[in-house]
Amino acid sequence: MVNVLKEKVYWALFSHDSSNLYLAATDQGLCYVGSPDAPFEELKAWVSKHIAEYDLI
């Protein structure tokens, strides 16, 4: 059995006035700032494209 270490990707939703932004970071720092009012699926798609094995936390 092969154990693959998954990159931890921490995410948060930043809300200001009527706008929302998803933010994501790894242990190395900020890696993603979403488009204003974009859905969570945009974050998931970006992470799956740029980080091979990950856990969204």
The first five atom37 places (N, CA, C, CB, O) and aatype in JSON, in Angstrom:
{
  "aatype": [12, 19, 2, 19, 10, 11, 6, 11, 19, 18, 17, 0, 10, 13, 15, 8, 3, 15, 15, 2, 10, 18, 10, 0, 0, 16, 3, 5, 7, 10, 4, 18, 19, 7, 15, 14, 3, 0, 14, 13, 6, 6, 10, 11, 0, 17, 19, 15, 11, 8, 9, 0, 6, 18, 3, 10, 9],
  "atom_mask": [
    [1, 1, 1, 1, 1],
    [1, 1, 1, 1, 1],
    [1, 1, 1, 1, 1],
    [1, 1, 1, 1, 1],
    [1, 1, 1, 1, 1],
    [1, 1, 1, 1, 1],
    [1, 1, 1, 1, 1],
    [1, 1, 1, 1, 1],
    [1, 1, 1, 1, 1],
    [1, 1, 1, 1, 1],
    [1, 1, 1, 1, 1],
    [1, 1, 1, 1, 1],
    [1, 1, 1, 1, 1],
    [1, 1, 1, 1, 1],
    [1, 1, 1, 1, 1],
    [1, 1, 1, 1, 1],
    [1, 1, 1, 1, 1],
    [1, 1, 1, 1, 1],
    [1, 1, 1, 1, 1],
    [1, 1, 1, 1, 1],
    [1, 1, 1, 1, 1],
    [1, 1, 1, 1, 1],
    [1, 1, 1, 1, 1],
    [1, 1, 1, 1, 1],
    [1, 1, 1, 1, 1],
    [1, 1, 1, 1, 1],
    [1, 1, 1, 1, 1],
    [1, 1, 1, 1, 1],
    [1, 1, 1, 0, 1],
    [1, 1, 1, 1, 1],
    [1, 1, 1, 1, 1],
    [1, 1, 1, 1, 1],
    [1, 1, 1, 1, 1],
    [1, 1, 1, 0, 1],
    [1, 1, 1, 1, 1],
    [1, 1, 1, 1, 1],
    [1, 1, 1, 1, 1],
    [1, 1, 1, 1, 1],
    [1, 1, 1, 1, 1],
    [1, 1, 1, 1, 1],
    [1, 1, 1, 1, 1],
    [1, 1, 1, 1, 1],
    [1, 1, 1, 1, 1],
    [1, 1, 1, 1, 1],
    [1, 1, 1, 1, 1],
    [1, 1, 1, 1, 1],
    [1, 1, 1, 1, 1],
    [1, 1, 1, 1, 1],
    [1, 1, 1, 1, 1],
    [1, 1, 1, 1, 1],
    [1, 1, 1, 1, 1],
    [1, 1, 1, 1, 1],
    [1, 1, 1, 1, 1],
    [1, 1, 1, 1, 1],
    [1, 1, 1, 1, 1],
    [1, 1, 1, 1, 1],
    [1, 1, 1, 1, 1]
  ],
  "atom_positions": [
    [[0.84, -1.18, 0.0], [0.0, 0.0, 0.0], [0.89, 1.25, 0.0], [-0.96, -0.01, 1.22], [1.85, 1.34, 0.76]],
    [[0.57, 2.18, -0.84], [1.34, 3.42, -0.94], [0.58, 4.52, -0.2], [1.59, 3.81, -2.43], [-0.59, 4.79, -0.48]],
    [[1.27, 5.16, 0.73], [0.68, 6.3, 1.44], [1.12, 7.58, 0.75], [1.08, 6.32, 2.94], [2.32, 7.86, 0.66]],
    [[0.17, 8.34, 0.26], [0.46, 9.61, -0.4], [0.16, 10.72, 0.59], [-0.37, 9.77, -1.71], [-0.95, 10.82, 1.11]],
    [[1.16, 11.56, 0.84], [0.92, 12.7, 1.72], [0.13, 13.76, 0.97], [2.25, 13.29, 2.24], [0.51, 14.19, -0.13]],
    [[-0.95, 14.16, 1.56], [-1.8, 15.17, 0.93], [-1.44, 16.54, 1.47], [-3.29, 14.86, 1.16], [-1.19, 16.71, 2.67]],
    [[-1.42, 17.52, 0.58], [-1.19, 18.92, 0.95], [-2.44, 19.43, 1.66], [-0.85, 19.8, -0.29], [-3.55, 19.26, 1.15]],
    [[-2.27, 20.04, 2.81], [-3.4, 20.65, 3.5], [-3.64, 22.02, 2.91], [-3.15, 20.73, 5.05], [-2.73, 22.85, 2.84]],
    [[-4.87, 22.27, 2.49], [-5.26, 23.56, 1.95], [-6.35, 24.12, 2.86], [-5.76, 23.45, 0.45], [-7.46, 23.61, 2.92]],
    [[-5.99, 25.17, 3.58], [-6.91, 25.81, 4.5], [-7.68, 26.9, 3.76], [-6.14, 26.41, 5.72], [-7.09, 27.67, 3.0]],
    [[-8.98, 26.96, 3.95], [-9.76, 27.96, 3.24], [-10.66, 28.74, 4.2], [-10.61, 27.3, 2.15], [-10.98, 28.28, 5.29]],
    [[-11.04, 29.93, 3.75], [-11.94, 30.77, 4.53], [-12.76, 31.61, 3.58], [-11.15, 31.68, 5.52], [-12.37, 31.86, 2.43]],
    [[-13.91, 32.05, 4.06], [-14.76, 32.95, 3.3], [-14.66, 34.33, 3.94], [-16.24, 32.45, 3.27], [-14.99, 34.51, 5.11]],
    [[-14.21, 35.3, 3.17], [-14.1, 36.69, 3.62], [-15.29, 37.46, 3.09], [-12.76, 37.33, 3.14], [-15.53, 37.51, 1.88]],
    [[-16.04, 38.07, 3.99], [-17.21, 38.86, 3.6], [-17.01, 40.31, 3.99], [-18.5, 38.3, 4.25], [-16.59, 40.61, 5.1]],
    [[-17.3, 41.2, 3.06], [-17.21, 42.63, 3.32], [-18.33, 43.32, 2.55], [-15.82, 43.21, 2.91], [-18.48, 43.13, 1.34]],
    [[-19.13, 44.1, 3.26], [-20.32, 44.72, 2.69], [-21.17, 43.63, 2.03], [-19.93, 45.84, 1.66], [-21.65, 42.73, 2.72]],
    [[-21.36, 43.69, 0.74], [-22.17, 42.67, 0.07], [-21.34, 41.74, -0.8], [-23.24, 43.34, -0.78], [-21.89, 41.0, -1.61]],
    [[-20.02, 41.77, -0.64], [-19.13, 40.92, -1.45], [-18.53, 39.8, -0.6], [-18.02, 41.76, -2.09], [-18.3, 39.96, 0.6]],
    [[-18.27, 38.68, -1.26], [-17.62, 37.54, -0.62], [-16.43, 37.11, -1.47], [-18.62, 36.35, -0.44], [-16.47, 37.16, -2.7]],
    [[-15.36, 36.69, -0.78], [-14.17, 36.16, -1.45], [-13.73, 34.9, -0.72], [-13.01, 37.21, -1.5], [-13.65, 34.89, 0.51]],
    [[-13.44, 33.85, -1.45], [-12.83, 32.68, -0.85], [-11.32, 32.85, -0.91], [-13.27, 31.37, -1.58], [-10.76, 33.29, -1.91]],
    [[-10.67, 32.5, 0.21], [-9.22, 32.56, 0.32], [-8.73, 31.16, 0.66], [-8.76, 33.59, 1.41], [-9.42, 30.41, 1.35]],
    [[-7.54, 30.81, 0.18], [-6.96, 29.52, 0.51], [-5.46, 29.67, 0.73], [-7.25, 28.49, -0.6], [-4.8, 30.51, 0.11]],
    [[-4.94, 28.83, 1.62], [-3.5, 28.86, 1.92], [-3.03, 27.45, 2.25], [-3.2, 29.83, 3.09], [-3.79, 26.61, 2.72]],
    [[-1.76, 27.22, 1.99], [-1.09, 25.99, 2.42], [-0.14, 26.38, 3.55], [-0.32, 25.29, 1.23], [-0.12, 27.54, 3.98]],
    [[0.64, 25.43, 4.03], [1.62, 25.75, 5.07], [2.7, 26.7, 4.54], [2.27, 24.46, 5.59], [3.41, 27.32, 5.33]],
    [[2.82, 26.81, 3.23], [3.8, 27.72, 2.63], [3.27, 29.14, 2.46], [4.24, 27.19, 1.28], [4.04, 30.06, 2.2]],
    [[1.95, 29.35, 2.61], [1.38, 30.68, 2.52], [0.14, 30.73, 1.64], [0.0, 0.0, 0.0], [-0.39, 29.71, 1.21]],
    [[-0.3, 31.96, 1.38], [-1.5, 32.2, 0.58], [-1.31, 31.65, -0.84], [-1.82, 33.7, 0.53], [-0.29, 31.9, -1.48]],
    [[-2.31, 30.91, -1.32], [-2.19, 30.34, -2.66], [-3.36, 30.7, -3.57], [-2.07, 28.84, -2.57], [-3.29, 30.49, -4.78]],
    [[-4.44, 31.24, -3.0], [-5.62, 31.49, -3.83], [-6.45, 32.61, -3.23], [-6.48, 30.21, -3.98], [-6.7, 32.64, -2.03]],
    [[-6.88, 33.53, -4.08], [-7.88, 34.55, -3.74], [-8.91, 34.49, -4.84], [-7.24, 36.0, -3.59], [-8.6, 34.72, -6.01]],
    [[-10.13, 34.19, -4.47], [-11.18, 33.99, -5.46], [-11.71, 35.27, -6.08], [0.0, 0.0, 0.0], [-11.41, 36.37, -5.62]],
    [[-12.48, 35.08, -7.1], [-13.17, 36.19, -7.76], [-14.31, 36.65, -6.85], [-13.7, 35.76, -9.16], [-14.88, 35.85, -6.12]],
    [[-14.64, 37.94, -6.89], [-15.74, 38.43, -6.05], [-17.04, 37.66, -6.31], [-15.97, 39.92, -6.29], [-17.48, 37.52, -7.45]],
    [[-17.63, 37.17, -5.24], [-18.91, 36.46, -5.26], [-18.91, 35.17, -6.08], [-19.95, 37.37, -5.78], [-19.98, 34.68, -6.45]],
    [[-17.74, 34.62, -6.35], [-17.66, 33.34, -7.07], [-18.04, 32.21, -6.12], [-16.22, 33.11, -7.66], [-17.85, 32.33, -4.91]],
    [[-18.57, 31.13, -6.64], [-18.97, 30.01, -5.78], [-17.76, 29.22, -5.28], [-19.92, 29.07, -6.54], [-16.65, 29.34, -5.81]],
    [[-17.99, 28.41, -4.24], [-16.95, 27.57, -3.66], [-16.35, 26.62, -4.71], [-17.51, 26.76, -2.49], [-15.18, 26.24, -4.6]],
    [[-17.14, 26.24, -5.7], [-16.66, 25.33, -6.74], [-15.47, 25.91, -7.51], [-17.79, 25.0, -7.71], [-14.62, 25.16, -7.99]],
    [[-15.39, 27.25, -7.62], [-14.23, 27.86, -8.28], [-12.96, 27.57, -7.49], [-14.44, 29.38, -8.43], [-11.92, 27.26, -8.08]],
    [[-13.03, 27.67, -6.19], [-11.88, 27.33, -5.33], [-11.5, 25.87, -5.49], [-12.21, 27.64, -3.84], [-10.33, 25.55, -5.68]],
    [[-12.47, 24.97, -5.42], [-12.17, 23.55, -5.57], [-11.54, 23.24, -6.91], [-13.45, 22.72, -5.39], [-10.6, 22.45, -6.99]],
    [[-12.04, 23.85, -7.98], [-11.48, 23.61, -9.32], [-10.04, 24.11, -9.4], [-12.33, 24.31, -10.39], [-9.19, 23.42, -9.97]],
    [[-9.74, 25.27, -8.83], [-8.38, 25.81, -8.86], [-7.43, 24.9, -8.1], [-8.35, 27.23, -8.28], [-6.34, 24.6, -8.58]],
    [[-7.85, 24.48, -6.91], [-6.99, 23.63, -6.09], [-6.73, 22.29, -6.79], [-7.64, 23.38, -4.71], [-5.59, 21.83, -6.81]],
    [[-7.75, 21.68, -7.35], [-7.55, 20.39, -8.01], [-6.66, 20.51, -9.25], [-8.9, 19.79, -8.4], [-6.0, 19.54, -9.62]],
    [[-6.64, 21.67, -9.88], [-5.78, 21.88, -11.04], [-4.32, 22.12, -10.65], [-6.29, 23.06, -11.86], [-3.41, 21.72, -11.38]],
    [[-4.09, 22.77, -9.51], [-2.74, 23.21, -9.14], [-2.05, 22.37, -8.06], [-2.81, 24.61, -8.69], [-0.83, 22.44, -7.92]],
    [[-2.83, 21.59, -7.31], [-2.25, 20.78, -6.24], [-2.75, 19.35, -6.44], [-2.64, 21.34, -4.82], [-3.94, 19.07, -6.36]],
    [[-1.8, 18.45, -6.69], [-2.16, 17.08, -7.07], [-2.98, 16.35, -6.0], [-0.9, 16.28, -7.36], [-4.09, 15.91, -6.28]],
    [[-2.47, 16.23, -4.81], [-3.16, 15.55, -3.71], [-3.38, 16.55, -2.6], [-2.34, 14.31, -3.2], [-2.42, 17.13, -2.1]],
    [[-4.63, 16.76, -2.21], [-4.92, 17.79, -1.23], [-6.1, 17.42, -0.35], [-5.19, 19.1, -1.92], [-6.93, 16.58, -0.72]],
    [[-6.17, 18.05, 0.79], [-7.33, 18.0, 1.68], [-7.74, 19.43, 1.92], [-7.02, 17.25, 3.04], [-6.93, 20.23, 2.39]],
    [[-8.98, 19.78, 1.62], [-9.5, 21.12, 1.95], [-9.93, 21.1, 3.41], [-10.69, 21.52, 1.0], [-10.73, 20.27, 3.84]],
    [[-9.38, 22.04, 4.15], [-9.64, 22.1, 5.59], [-10.24, 23.45, 5.92], [-8.35, 21.87, 6.42], [-10.55, 23.73, 7.08]]
  ]
}
